Amino acid sequence: MLLGFFEGEAPEKPGFWFPCTLVEASPSDRVAREEVFGPVAAIIPFDDEAEAVRIANASPYGLFGSIWACDGARALRVARAVESGVLSVNSNSSVRAHTPFGGMKQSGFGRELGMEALNGYSEVKNVFISTEV
């Protein structure tokens, strides 16, 4: 059951534009259980920090998330607890060419961008050579 649906406006210029959509949902709604690629955000109410982390981690996906908080310590505590490959605090844009990007669980494959991207093309091997004969 969707509790609320709010739709923005698309620009009136050439291109394929879709309005941003906010959907008030519950954790059992399809929009909360499946990855949605587009200008859509599922807003799920919660009572406390522990419930917010439980709801976020109940998803089989973990590509990207945003944490909005006035308390920096709380934001870092939640960021450590949420199972997501990329998290932004008080922002929805943290992808940079020099930082790793990729998901956890069923989202993404390894890490793209940054030095971590090289790990996908590398295999670490340790070779020990004794100098004593």
N, C-alpha and C positions, 0 to 999 in steps of 0.2 A: 504494500500500500504506500503510495507516495503522499506525503503530508503537505508538501508545497512544491510549487514549480515557478521559477522566475526566469524570464528570458530577457536578454539585452537586445541591442540593435546591431545589425551588420552594417558596415560602411556601404554607402551608395556610390561605388566606383567599380571599374572593371576588375574581375577576379572571382574566385569562388570563396565567398565569405559566409560564415555561419555565426549567428548570434551566440554570445556566451550564455550558458544555461546553468543555473544553480537549482539543484533538486534536493529538497529536504527528504531524507530517507532513513530507513532503519537498516541494521546490519544484514538482515535477511533479504532485502530488496536486490533485484538483479543488478541495478546500477552500482551497488556496493560490493557485489560478489564477482563482477567481471571487469576486465580492463576496458576502459572507455577512452578511445583516442579521439580527442576533439575538445572543443571549448566547453566541457561539461565538468561540473564539480558536484559530488554527492556530499551534502552537509548532513552529518549524523550527530544529533545531540548526545551528550554524555553528562554524567553527574560529577565525576572526579577524574583525577589524573590516571589512576589505575584502570578505570573503565575505558578511558580514551586509548591507552596502550593496548588493552585487551582487544578492543574493536579493531584497531589498526593491524595488530598481529594476527588476527583471525583470518585475514585475507590470504589466499594462496599466492598473492602477488606482492612485490615490494620493489618497484622501480624507483619511484620518486615520491616525496611527501613534503609537506610544509608544516611547520610548527609555529603557531602564533602565540606569543606570551610576553608579558611585561617583565616577568621575573627571569633573568638570565640563567640562574641556577636551575630553575624548573625546566627551562627549555633544554638545557644540556642533559639533564636527568632523563627527560622524555626522549631526546635524540638518541641516547645510549640504549634505551629500552625498545625503541621502535625498530622493527626488522625491515629496513629499506636501504637500498644501495646508495641513494642520494637523498639528503634532507636539507631543506632551507629553513632558517629561523627568521621569522618576520619578513619573509620574501617568498616569491614563488618562482624565482629564477636563480639557479646556482650553477648552471652548466657553463664551464669555462674550458677552453682548449687545453689548459695546463693542469686541470684537475680530473681525476678519474670519474667516469660516468658508467653506470651499469646497475643492474638490479640484483635482488635476492629472490630466493624461492623460484617461482615460475616466470619471473620477469627478467628479460635480458639474457645475455650470454657473456660472462666474464666482465671485463672492464674495457671501455673505450676511452680514448683521450688520456692525456697525461702520461707519466712514466709507467703507470700500472698497465697501460695498454700493451706495452712490450712483453709483459708476462704471458699473454695469449699466444705469442709467437716464439716463446723461449721455453727451454727446459733446463732447470738448474741441475748441475751435477758437481759434486765435490770430488776432487782428485787429490789424494794425499801422497806425497812422494817422500819417502824416508831418505835422508842424506847419509844415514849410517849404513855401512855395508857389512 
